[in-house]
Each structure stands twice: as C-alpha cells, then as structure tokens.
Amino acid sequence: MRDVIDSAAADERISDALRRLLREANGQSLTVRGMVKILHGRGLQFVVILLCLPFLLPVSIPGISMPFGLAIAVSGLRIAFGHRPWLPEFVLNRSISYSVLERMVHFGCTIYEKVEKVIRPRLNILLDGPGMGMMIGLAIALSGVFLSLPIPPPFPLTNTIPGFAIICLSLGLMERDGGLILCGYLLTVTAAVYVGMIGFLGKAGVEQLWQIFRAP
C-alpha cells in the first residue's frame, strides 16, 4: 500500500499519538495497515519508531524479526533517497494483538516522556549539511538489517542496541535534534561492531568474552 502516510508532521505529541492508537484499538488486535491509518499524518519516521518498539520489549514476539527489520531497512533507504513513505504488503497485513500493542504503547510512552525533557533543535549541521539526510537514512537502514538477522540466544542486546539507534535517529529527524542523531550514529556503530564480533568470534568466543566482562 503506497502513500498511506502523509509526510507532513503533526502537532500531536508522540506520546499522545501512541495513546490515541491504543484508544482506537479498543481492545482489539490491529494490523500495521490499521495503525498507519490511525496515525495518518505522523510521517515515515514515526512508523519506523512504531515498528521498532516490539524489538525492545522484554518478551520477544515470534515471527516479526525478519519482516519488521527488513521493513525498517527499506524505510531507512527511502528516507535516505527522499522517497515517499511506503511499506510492503506483508508488513502492512501483519496483525499485532492488543496485549502486545498495549505493551508497545506503554514502553514507547515511557521512552519518549523521558527523552522529551532534553529534546530540542540543535546541531543543525547534522541534519541540514550536505548528504546528512542520506547518512541518517542509511544508518536507519543498517540498524534495520541488524534487527532482521537471525542471531540466536544467548547473545544479549542484539536487538536493543540497533533498536535504540533507530529510535534516536528517527526522533532526531522528527524533532530536528542533532544530539539525538549523533547518539543514533554512535549506537549504530556499536551495533555494527557487536554483530561483527559475533560473526567473527562465533558463539563460544563471544560467550567467553561475555564471562570476562561479567567477572568481578
């Protein structure tokens, strides 16, 4: 479904938009398509944040890692190249139960209400400088790819680091906060190093390294 999201930013606060989403759900499960329609006008960055929230919940949701991660990656590429918002059908048709949606909304509100106290327009060069928009979009895309990787347990933080990178980058774009953009870049680099370390050392090597860091 193309062009379902108006790129114009809404005046509504993010936490208020999330709570409105929960009210509109009215105790029922929602497809991503339904969420997009309810949040019409919030922009592609907000939908990226919404897709990212399940990765940060304490309890994982089966079957979303690859489709949602790849959808975030595609969205990042569209941001990088200035294309209109679009999500693939297999993501739009994905249903989210009300209980999961409720946890997503509460978690999202908790995050935003904590960071909104320090969010402000700053470091505009990281937003308006030559090629900055492309860099932000590519960083979101790369973090989305990391989310989609089928990395098995027991590796910790494989979703958390790129998830927060995406949230920082997307919020930075929405709120024109270059400080958040910088944090997003740092987290993206951290995620790249961590995933690369897992691939290079393998399970046994990373577990041994993890034990070293946890040692008193």
TORTORNU-536700 format. One record per atom (N, C-alpha, C, O): residue number from 1; atom name; z, x, y. Coordinates in steps of 0.05 Angstrom, whole numbers. Layout:
<rs>
R	n	atom	up	east	north
R	NUM	CA	Z	X	Y
...
</rs>
This chain:
<rs>
R	n	atom	up	east	north
R	1	N	0	17	-24
R	1	CA	0	0	0
R	1	C	0	18	25
R	1	O	18	34	29
R	2	N	-21	15	41
R	2	CA	-24	33	64
R	2	C	-14	18	89
R	2	O	-15	-6	92
R	3	N	-5	35	107
R	3	CA	2	25	134
R	3	C	23	3	134
R	3	O	22	-15	151
R	4	N	41	5	115
R	4	CA	62	-16	114
R	4	C	85	-9	133
R	4	O	103	-25	138
R	5	N	85	16	144
R	5	CA	107	25	161
R	5	C	96	30	189
R	5	O	78	46	192
R	6	N	107	18	208
R	6	CA	99	23	236
R	6	C	111	50	244
R	6	O	135	54	239
R	7	N	95	68	255
R	7	CA	105	94	262
R	7	C	122	95	287
R	7	O	135	115	292
R	8	N	122	73	302
R	8	CA	139	72	326
R	8	C	168	72	318
R	8	O	177	58	300
R	9	N	184	88	332
R	9	CA	212	89	327
R	9	C	227	64	337
R	9	O	220	54	358
R	10	N	246	55	322
R	10	CA	261	32	330
R	10	C	286	41	345
R	10	O	296	63	341
R	11	N	297	23	362
R	11	CA	321	29	377
R	11	C	346	27	359
R	11	O	367	37	366
R	12	N	343	12	337
R	12	CA	366	7	320
R	12	C	377	33	308
R	12	O	362	51	299
R	13	N	403	36	308
R	13	CA	415	59	296
R	13	C	410	60	266
R	13	O	406	39	254
R	14	N	409	84	255
R	14	CA	403	87	227
R	14	C	424	73	210
R	14	O	416	59	190
R	15	N	449	76	216
R	15	CA	470	63	200
R	15	C	467	33	201
R	15	O	472	19	181
R	16	N	460	22	225
R	16	CA	456	-7	227
R	16	C	432	-16	211
R	16	O	433	-37	199
R	17	N	411	0	211
R	17	CA	387	-7	195
R	17	C	393	-8	165
R	17	O	384	-25	151
R	18	N	409	11	156
R	18	CA	417	12	128
R	18	C	434	-12	121
R	18	O	430	-24	99
R	19	N	452	-20	138
R	19	CA	469	-43	132
R	19	C	452	-69	132
R	19	O	457	-87	117
R	20	N	432	-70	150
R	20	CA	414	-93	151
R	20	C	399	-95	125
R	20	O	394	-117	114
R	21	N	391	-72	114
R	21	CA	377	-71	88
R	21	C	394	-84	66
R	21	O	384	-99	50
R	22	N	420	-77	66
R	22	CA	438	-88	46
R	22	C	442	-118	50
R	22	O	443	-133	31
R	23	N	443	-127	75
R	23	CA	446	-156	80
R	23	C	421	-171	71
R	23	O	424	-192	59
R	24	N	398	-160	77
R	24	CA	373	-173	69
R	24	C	371	-174	38
R	24	O	359	-193	28
R	25	N	381	-154	25
R	25	CA	380	-155	-5
R	25	C	396	-178	-16
R	25	O	388	-190	-36
R	26	N	418	-185	-3
R	26	CA	434	-209	-10
R	26	C	442	-209	-40
R	26	O	440	-229	-54
R	27	N	450	-186	-49
R	27	CA	460	-184	-77
R	27	C	438	-181	-98
R	27	O	445	-181	-122
R	28	N	413	-179	-90
R	28	CA	391	-177	-109
R	28	C	379	-149	-109
R	28	O	382	-134	-89
R	29	N	366	-142	-131
R	29	CA	352	-116	-131
R	29	C	328	-117	-112
R	29	O	318	-139	-106
R	30	N	319	-94	-103
R	30	CA	297	-93	-84
R	30	C	277	-71	-94
R	30	O	285	-51	-105
R	31	N	252	-77	-90
R	31	CA	232	-56	-95
R	31	C	231	-38	-70
R	31	O	240	-46	-48
R	32	N	219	-14	-73
R	32	CA	215	3	-50
R	32	C	197	-11	-30
R	32	O	201	-9	-6
R	33	N	177	-27	-40
R	33	CA	160	-42	-22
R	33	C	176	-62	-5
R	33	O	171	-64	19
R	34	N	196	-75	-18
R	34	CA	212	-93	-3
R	34	C	229	-79	18
R	34	O	233	-89	40
R	35	N	239	-55	11
R	35	CA	255	-40	31
R	35	C	238	-32	54
R	35	O	247	-34	77
R	36	N	214	-24	49
R	36	CA	196	-15	71
R	36	C	190	-39	89
R	36	O	189	-36	114
R	37	N	186	-62	78
R	37	CA	180	-86	94
R	37	C	204	-93	111
R	37	O	202	-100	135
R	38	N	228	-92	100
R	38	CA	252	-98	115
R	38	C	256	-78	137
R	38	O	265	-86	159
R	39	N	250	-53	132
R	39	CA	255	-32	152
R	39	C	230	-26	168
R	39	O	227	-4	180
R	40	N	212	-45	169
R	40	CA	187	-41	184
R	40	C	193	-32	213
R	40	O	209	-45	227
R	41	N	180	-11	221
R	41	CA	184	0	248
R	41	C	202	24	249
R	41	O	204	37	270
R	42	N	215	31	227
R	42	CA	233	54	227
R	42	C	218	80	226
R	42	O	228	101	235
R	43	N	194	81	214
R	43	CA	178	105	213
R	43	C	181	119	186
R	43	O	199	114	170
R	44	N	162	137	181
R	44	CA	160	151	155
R	44	C	184	168	150
R	44	O	193	170	127
R	45	N	195	181	170
R	45	CA	218	198	166
R	45	C	242	182	155
R	45	O	257	193	138
R	46	N	246	158	164
R	46	CA	268	142	154
R	46	C	264	134	125
R	46	O	283	134	110
R	47	N	239	128	117
R	47	CA	234	121	89
R	47	C	239	146	72
R	47	O	249	143	50
R	48	N	232	170	82
R	48	CA	237	194	67
R	48	C	267	198	62
R	48	O	276	205	41
R	49	N	283	192	83
R	49	CA	312	194	80
R	49	C	322	174	59
R	49	O	339	180	43
R	50	N	311	150	60
R	50	CA	319	129	41
R	50	C	313	137	12
R	50	O	329	133	-5
R	51	N	289	149	8
R	51	CA	281	158	-19
R	51	C	299	181	-28
R	51	O	302	186	-52
R	52	N	309	196	-9
R	52	CA	325	220	-16
R	52	C	354	213	-24
R	52	O	366	228	-39
R	53	N	364	191	-14
R	53	CA	392	184	-19
R	53	C	401	182	-48
R	53	O	422	191	-55
R	54	N	384	171	-66
R	54	CA	393	170	-94
R	54	C	398	197	-107
R	54	O	414	199	-125
R	55	N	385	218	-97
R	55	CA	389	244	-108
R	55	C	417	256	-101
R	55	O	426	274	-114
R	56	N	430	244	-81
R	56	CA	455	255	-72
R	56	C	479	239	-82
R	56	O	502	246	-78
R	57	N	473	217	-96
R	57	CA	495	201	-108
R	57	C	509	216	-130
R	57	O	495	231	-145
R	58	N	535	213	-134
R	58	CA	549	227	-156
R	58	C	538	220	-183
R	58	O	537	237	-201
R	59	N	528	195	-187
R	59	CA	516	186	-213
R	59	C	486	186	-210
R	59	O	475	173	-192
R	60	N	472	200	-228
R	60	CA	443	202	-227
R	60	C	431	175	-236
R	60	O	442	161	-252
R	61	N	407	169	-225
R	61	CA	392	145	-232
R	61	C	369	153	-249
R	61	O	351	167	-240
R	62	N	368	145	-274
R	62	CA	347	154	-292
R	62	C	319	145	-283
R	62	O	316	123	-272
R	63	N	300	163	-286
R	63	CA	272	156	-282
R	63	C	262	158	-253
R	63	O	239	150	-248
R	64	N	278	168	-234
R	64	CA	268	169	-207
R	64	C	262	197	-197
R	64	O	249	201	-177
R	65	N	272	218	-212
R	65	CA	270	245	-202
R	65	C	241	253	-196
R	65	O	235	261	-173
R	66	N	223	250	-215
R	66	CA	196	258	-210
R	66	C	181	240	-191
R	66	O	169	250	-172
R	67	N	181	213	-195
R	67	CA	166	196	-176
R	67	C	176	197	-147
R	67	O	160	200	-129
R	68	N	202	196	-143
R	68	CA	212	197	-116
R	68	C	209	225	-104
R	68	O	202	227	-80
R	69	N	213	246	-120
R	69	CA	210	273	-109
R	69	C	181	278	-101
R	69	O	176	289	-80
R	70	N	162	269	-117
R	70	CA	134	272	-111
R	70	C	126	255	-87
R	70	O	109	263	-70
R	71	N	137	231	-85
R	71	CA	132	214	-62
R	71	C	142	227	-36
R	71	O	128	225	-15
R	72	N	165	239	-37
R	72	CA	175	254	-14
R	72	C	157	277	-7
R	72	O	151	282	17
R	73	N	147	291	-28
R	73	CA	129	314	-23
R	73	C	103	304	-10
R	73	O	94	317	9
R	74	N	92	282	-19
R	74	CA	68	271	-7
R	74	C	73	262	22
R	74	O	57	267	40
R	75	N	96	250	27
R	75	CA	103	242	54
R	75	C	106	266	72
R	75	O	97	265	95
R	76	N	118	288	62
R	76	CA	120	312	78
R	76	C	93	323	85
R	76	O	89	332	108
R	77	N	74	322	67
R	77	CA	47	332	73
R	77	C	34	314	94
R	77	O	20	324	111
R	78	N	38	288	92
R	78	CA	27	270	112
R	78	C	39	275	140
R	78	O	25	273	160
R	79	N	65	281	141
R	79	CA	78	288	166
R	79	C	66	315	176
R	79	O	60	317	200
R	80	N	62	334	158
R	80	CA	51	360	166
R	80	C	24	358	179
R	80	O	18	372	198
R	81	N	7	340	169
R	81	CA	-20	338	178
R	81	C	-25	314	197
R	81	O	-48	307	203
R	82	N	-3	301	205
R	82	CA	-5	280	225
R	82	C	-18	255	215
R	82	O	-30	240	231
R	83	N	-17	249	189
R	83	CA	-30	225	178
R	83	C	-12	201	180
R	83	O	13	204	184
R	84	N	-23	178	178
R	84	CA	-8	153	180
R	84	C	9	150	155
R	84	O	3	160	134
R	85	N	32	136	158
R	85	CA	50	132	135
R	85	C	36	118	111
R	85	O	20	101	115
R	86	N	44	128	88
R	86	CA	33	116	63
R	86	C	50	125	40
R	86	O	60	147	39
R	87	N	54	106	21
R	87	CA	68	112	-4
R	87	C	52	102	-27
R	87	O	39	81	-25
R	88	N	52	117	-50
R	88	CA	36	108	-73
R	88	C	47	82	-85
R	88	O	71	77	-83
R	89	N	30	67	-99
R	89	CA	38	42	-110
R	89	C	61	45	-131
R	89	O	79	28	-132
R	90	N	60	66	-147
R	90	CA	81	69	-168
R	90	C	108	73	-156
R	90	O	129	67	-169
R	91	N	110	83	-131
R	91	CA	136	85	-117
R	91	C	143	58	-104
R	91	O	166	50	-106
R	92	N	124	46	-91
R	92	CA	129	20	-78
R	92	C	138	-1	-97
R	92	O	154	-19	-90
R	93	N	128	0	-122
R	93	CA	135	-20	-142
R	93	C	161	-14	-157
R	93	O	170	-30	-173
R	94	N	173	9	-151
R	94	CA	198	16	-164
R	94	C	221	-1	-154
R	94	O	225	-5	-130
R	95	N	237	-13	-173
R	95	CA	258	-31	-166
R	95	C	285	-15	-166
R	95	O	290	1	-183
R	96	N	302	-21	-146
R	96	CA	328	-10	-144
R	96	C	349	-32	-146
R	96	O	347	-51	-131
R	97	N	367	-30	-165
R	97	CA	387	-51	-169
R	97	C	405	-52	-144
R	97	O	408	-33	-129
R	98	N	418	-76	-140
R	98	CA	435	-80	-117
R	98	C	459	-61	-117
R	98	O	467	-51	-96
R	99	N	470	-56	-141
R	99	CA	493	-38	-142
R	99	C	486	-10	-134
R	99	O	502	3	-120
R	100	N	462	0	-142
R	100	CA	453	26	-133
R	100	C	447	26	-104
R	100	O	454	45	-89
R	101	N	434	5	-95
R	101	CA	427	2	-66
R	101	C	452	3	-49
R	101	O	453	15	-28
R	102	N	473	-11	-58
R	102	CA	498	-12	-44
R	102	C	510	16	-41
R	102	O	520	24	-20
R	103	N	509	32	-63
R	103	CA	520	59	-62
R	103	C	503	77	-44
R	103	O	513	93	-29
R	104	N	476	73	-45
R	104	CA	458	88	-27
R	104	C	465	83	2
R	104	O	466	101	18
R	105	N	468	57	9
R	105	CA	473	49	37
R	105	C	500	60	46
R	105	O	502	72	68
R	106	N	521	57	30
R	106	CA	547	67	38
R	106	C	547	98	42
R	106	O	559	108	60
R	107	N	533	111	23
R	107	CA	532	140	25
R	107	C	515	148	49
R	107	O	523	167	64
R	108	N	493	135	54
R	108	CA	476	142	77
R	108	C	491	137	103
R	108	O	489	153	122
R	109	N	505	115	105
R	109	CA	521	109	129
R	109	C	542	130	134
R	109	O	547	139	156
R	110	N	555	139	112
R	110	CA	576	159	114
R	110	C	565	185	125
R	110	O	577	198	143
R	111	N	542	193	115
R	111	CA	529	218	125
R	111	C	522	215	154
R	111	O	528	233	170
R	112	N	508	193	161
R	112	CA	498	191	188
R	112	C	521	188	209
R	112	O	519	200	230
R	113	N	541	173	202
R	113	CA	563	169	220
R	113	C	578	195	226
R	113	O	591	198	247
R	114	N	577	214	206
R	114	CA	590	240	211
R	114	C	573	258	229
R	114	O	583	271	246
R	115	N	546	257	224
R	115	CA	529	276	239
R	115	C	521	265	266
R	115	O	513	280	284
R	116	N	522	238	270
R	116	CA	512	227	295
R	116	C	530	236	319
R	116	O	521	235	342
R	117	N	554	245	313
R	117	CA	572	254	335
R	117	C	562	281	347
R	117	O	568	287	370
R	118	N	546	295	331
R	118	CA	536	321	341
R	118	C	506	322	346
R	118	O	495	341	356
R	119	N	492	300	337
R	119	CA	463	299	341
R	119	C	457	296	371
R	119	O	468	279	385
R	120	N	438	312	381
R	120	CA	428	309	408
R	120	C	402	323	411
R	120	O	397	342	396
R	121	N	385	316	429
R	121	CA	360	330	433
R	121	C	365	359	442
R	121	O	380	364	461
R	122	N	354	378	428
R	122	CA	358	407	435
R	122	C	338	424	420
R	122	O	324	414	401
R	123	N	335	449	429
R	123	CA	317	468	416
R	123	C	289	455	412
R	123	O	278	455	390
R	124	N	278	445	434
R	124	CA	253	431	432
R	124	C	230	449	421
R	124	O	210	439	411
R	125	N	233	475	424
R	125	CA	212	493	414
R	125	C	208	490	384
R	125	O	186	495	374
R	126	N	230	482	370
R	126	CA	227	479	341
R	126	C	214	452	333
R	126	O	208	447	310
R	127	N	209	436	354
R	127	CA	195	410	349
R	127	C	168	410	362
R	127	O	149	399	350
R	128	N	165	421	385
R	128	CA	140	419	401
R	128	C	124	445	402
R	128	O	101	444	412
R	129	N	135	467	391
R	129	CA	120	491	391
R	129	C	95	490	374
R	129	O	93	472	357
R	130	N	76	508	377
R	130	CA	51	508	362
R	130	C	57	508	332
R	130	O	71	526	322
R	131	N	46	489	317
R	131	CA	49	489	288
R	131	C	76	480	278
R	131	O	81	480	254
R	132	N	95	472	296
R	132	CA	121	465	287
R	132	C	121	439	270
R	132	O	136	438	250
R	133	N	105	419	278
R	133	CA	104	395	263
R	133	C	95	400	234
R	133	O	105	388	215
R	134	N	75	418	232
R	134	CA	65	424	205
R	134	C	86	438	189
R	134	O	89	433	165
R	135	N	101	456	201
R	135	CA	122	471	187
R	135	C	143	452	177
R	135	O	153	455	154
R	136	N	151	433	194
R	136	CA	172	414	185
R	136	C	162	397	162
R	136	O	176	394	142
R	137	N	138	387	164
R	137	CA	127	371	142
R	137	C	124	387	116
R	137	O	130	376	95
R	138	N	115	412	118
R	138	CA	113	428	94
R	138	C	140	434	82
R	138	O	143	435	57
R	139	N	160	438	99
R	139	CA	187	443	88
R	139	C	198	418	73
R	139	O	210	420	52
R	140	N	192	394	84
R	140	CA	200	369	71
R	140	C	185	367	44
R	140	O	197	360	24
R	141	N	159	373	45
R	141	CA	143	372	20
R	141	C	154	391	-1
R	141	O	156	383	-25
R	142	N	160	415	7
R	142	CA	171	435	-12
R	142	C	197	426	-24
R	142	O	201	428	-49
R	143	N	215	415	-8
R	143	CA	240	406	-18
R	143	C	236	382	-36
R	143	O	251	378	-56
R	144	N	216	365	-30
R	144	CA	210	343	-48
R	144	C	201	352	-75
R	144	O	208	340	-96
R	145	N	185	374	-76
R	145	CA	176	385	-101
R	145	C	201	395	-117
R	145	O	202	391	-141
R	146	N	220	408	-103
R	146	CA	244	417	-117
R	146	C	259	393	-129
R	146	O	270	396	-152
R	147	N	260	371	-115
R	147	CA	274	347	-126
R	147	C	260	336	-151
R	147	O	273	325	-169
R	148	N	234	340	-152
R	148	CA	219	328	-175
R	148	C	220	346	-200
R	148	O	211	337	-221
R	149	N	229	370	-197
R	149	CA	229	388	-220
R	149	C	249	379	-241
R	149	O	272	372	-235
R	150	N	242	379	-266
R	150	CA	260	370	-288
R	150	C	279	392	-296
R	150	O	278	403	-319
R	151	N	297	400	-278
R	151	CA	317	421	-284
R	151	C	340	408	-299
R	151	O	353	390	-288
R	152	N	345	417	-323
R	152	CA	367	404	-339
R	152	C	395	413	-330
R	152	O	397	433	-317
R	153	N	415	398	-338
R	153	CA	443	407	-334
R	153	C	446	433	-350
R	153	O	431	438	-368
R	154	N	465	450	-343
R	154	CA	488	444	-325
R	154	C	485	455	-297
R	154	O	505	458	-283
R	155	N	461	461	-288
R	155	CA	457	473	-262
R	155	C	466	455	-240
R	155	O	456	433	-237
R	156	N	486	463	-223
R	156	CA	496	446	-202
R	156	C	478	449	-177
R	156	O	464	469	-173
R	157	N	479	428	-160
R	157	CA	467	429	-133
R	157	C	437	430	-133
R	157	O	425	435	-111
R	158	N	423	426	-156
R	158	CA	394	428	-156
R	158	C	381	405	-140
R	158	O	359	408	-130
R	159	N	395	383	-138
R	159	CA	386	360	-121
R	159	C	399	360	-94
R	159	O	387	352	-74
R	160	N	424	369	-93
R	160	CA	440	367	-68
R	160	C	428	384	-46
R	160	O	425	375	-24
R	161	N	421	409	-52
R	161	CA	411	427	-32
R	161	C	385	418	-20
R	161	O	383	415	5
R	162	N	364	413	-36
R	162	CA	339	403	-24
R	162	C	342	375	-12
R	162	O	328	368	7
R	163	N	360	359	-24
R	163	CA	365	332	-12
R	163	C	375	333	16
R	163	O	365	319	34
R	164	N	395	350	21
R	164	CA	406	353	48
R	164	C	386	366	66
R	164	O	385	361	90
R	165	N	369	384	55
R	165	CA	348	396	71
R	165	C	329	375	82
R	165	O	322	375	106
R	166	N	321	356	65
R	166	CA	303	335	73
R	166	C	316	317	94
R	166	O	303	309	113
R	167	N	342	310	90
R	167	CA	355	293	109
R	167	C	357	307	136
R	167	O	353	294	157
R	168	N	364	333	137
R	168	CA	366	347	162
R	168	C	339	348	176
R	168	O	337	343	200
R	169	N	318	354	161
R	169	CA	291	356	173
R	169	C	282	329	184
R	169	O	271	327	205
R	170	N	286	308	168
R	170	CA	277	281	176
R	170	C	293	271	200
R	170	O	282	260	219
R	171	N	320	274	199
R	171	CA	336	266	221
R	171	C	330	282	246
R	171	O	329	272	268
R	172	N	325	308	243
R	172	CA	317	325	265
R	172	C	292	315	279
R	172	O	290	315	303
R	173	N	272	306	263
R	173	CA	248	295	274
R	173	C	253	269	289
R	173	O	243	264	311
R	174	N	269	251	276
R	174	CA	275	225	288
R	174	C	291	228	314
R	174	O	286	213	333
R	175	N	310	246	314
R	175	CA	329	248	337
R	175	C	321	271	356
R	175	O	335	276	375
R	176	N	299	285	350
R	176	CA	290	308	366
R	176	C	312	329	369
R	176	O	318	339	391
R	177	N	325	335	346
R	177	CA	346	354	346
R	177	C	337	379	331
R	177	O	336	380	307
R	178	N	330	400	346
R	178	CA	321	425	335
R	178	C	343	439	319
R	178	O	337	455	301
R	179	N	368	434	325
R	179	CA	390	445	310
R	179	C	390	435	281
R	179	O	394	451	262
R	180	N	385	409	277
R	180	CA	383	398	250
R	180	C	358	410	236
R	180	O	359	415	212
R	181	N	336	413	251
R	181	CA	312	425	239
R	181	C	318	453	228
R	181	O	310	460	206
R	182	N	333	468	244
R	182	CA	340	495	235
R	182	C	357	495	210
R	182	O	353	510	192
R	183	N	376	476	209
R	183	CA	393	473	185
R	183	C	375	466	161
R	183	O	379	475	139
R	184	N	356	448	166
R	184	CA	338	440	144
R	184	C	322	463	134
R	184	O	318	465	110
R	185	N	312	480	152
R	185	CA	298	504	143
R	185	C	315	522	126
R	185	O	307	532	105
R	186	N	340	527	135
R	186	CA	358	544	120
R	186	C	364	533	92
R	186	O	365	548	73
R	187	N	368	507	91
R	187	CA	373	494	65
R	187	C	348	495	47
R	187	O	351	498	22
R	188	N	325	492	58
R	188	CA	300	494	43
R	188	C	297	522	31
R	188	O	290	525	7
R	189	N	302	542	47
R	189	CA	301	570	37
R	189	C	322	574	15
R	189	O	316	587	-5
R	190	N	346	564	19
R	190	CA	367	566	-1
R	190	C	359	553	-27
R	190	O	363	564	-48
R	191	N	347	529	-25
R	191	CA	337	515	-49
R	191	C	316	531	-63
R	191	O	315	533	-88
R	192	N	297	543	-48
R	192	CA	276	559	-60
R	192	C	287	583	-75
R	192	O	278	589	-97
R	193	N	306	596	-63
R	193	CA	319	620	-75
R	193	C	333	611	-101
R	193	O	332	625	-121
R	194	N	348	589	-99
R	194	CA	363	579	-122
R	194	C	345	571	-145
R	194	O	350	579	-168
R	195	N	324	556	-139
R	195	CA	306	547	-160
R	195	C	291	571	-172
R	195	O	287	573	-196
R	196	N	284	590	-155
R	196	CA	271	614	-164
R	196	C	289	631	-182
R	196	O	281	642	-202
R	197	N	315	631	-175
R	197	CA	334	646	-191
R	197	C	337	633	-219
R	197	O	339	647	-239
R	198	N	338	606	-220
R	198	CA	340	592	-245
R	198	C	315	598	-263
R	198	O	318	604	-286
R	199	N	292	598	-250
R	199	CA	268	604	-265
R	199	C	267	633	-275
R	199	O	257	638	-297
R	200	N	277	651	-259
R	200	CA	275	679	-266
R	200	C	297	687	-286
R	200	O	291	702	-306
R	201	N	321	678	-282
R	201	CA	343	687	-300
R	201	C	346	669	-325
R	201	O	356	678	-345
R	202	N	336	644	-323
R	202	CA	339	626	-345
R	202	C	368	615	-346
R	202	O	385	622	-331
R	203	N	372	597	-365
R	203	CA	397	583	-367
R	203	C	421	601	-372
R	203	O	441	599	-358
R	204	N	418	620	-391
R	204	CA	440	637	-398
R	204	C	448	655	-374
R	204	O	472	659	-368
R	205	N	428	666	-360
R	205	CA	433	684	-338
R	205	C	447	669	-315
R	205	O	466	680	-303
R	206	N	438	645	-308
R	206	CA	450	630	-286
R	206	C	478	622	-293
R	206	O	496	623	-276
R	207	N	483	614	-318
R	207	CA	510	606	-326
R	207	C	529	630	-324
R	207	O	552	627	-315
R	208	N	520	653	-332
R	208	CA	537	677	-329
R	208	C	542	683	-300
R	208	O	565	690	-293
R	209	N	521	681	-283
R	209	CA	525	686	-255
R	209	C	544	666	-242
R	209	O	560	673	-225
R	210	N	542	641	-251
R	210	CA	559	620	-241
R	210	C	588	625	-248
R	210	O	606	621	-232
R	211	N	593	635	-272
R	211	CA	620	642	-280
R	211	C	632	664	-264
R	211	O	656	665	-258
R	212	N	615	683	-256
R	212	CA	624	706	-240
R	212	C	633	696	-212
R	212	O	654	704	-202
R	213	N	617	677	-200
R	213	CA	624	667	-174
R	213	C	649	649	-175
R	213	O	664	648	-156
R	214	N	654	636	-198
R	214	CA	677	619	-201
R	214	C	702	634	-208
R	214	O	724	623	-206
R	215	N	700	659	-216
R	215	CA	723	675	-224
R	215	C	741	680	-201
R	215	O	731	685	-179
R	216	N	767	678	-204
R	216	CA	787	683	-182
R	216	C	786	711	-172
R	216	O	800	719	-154
</rs>
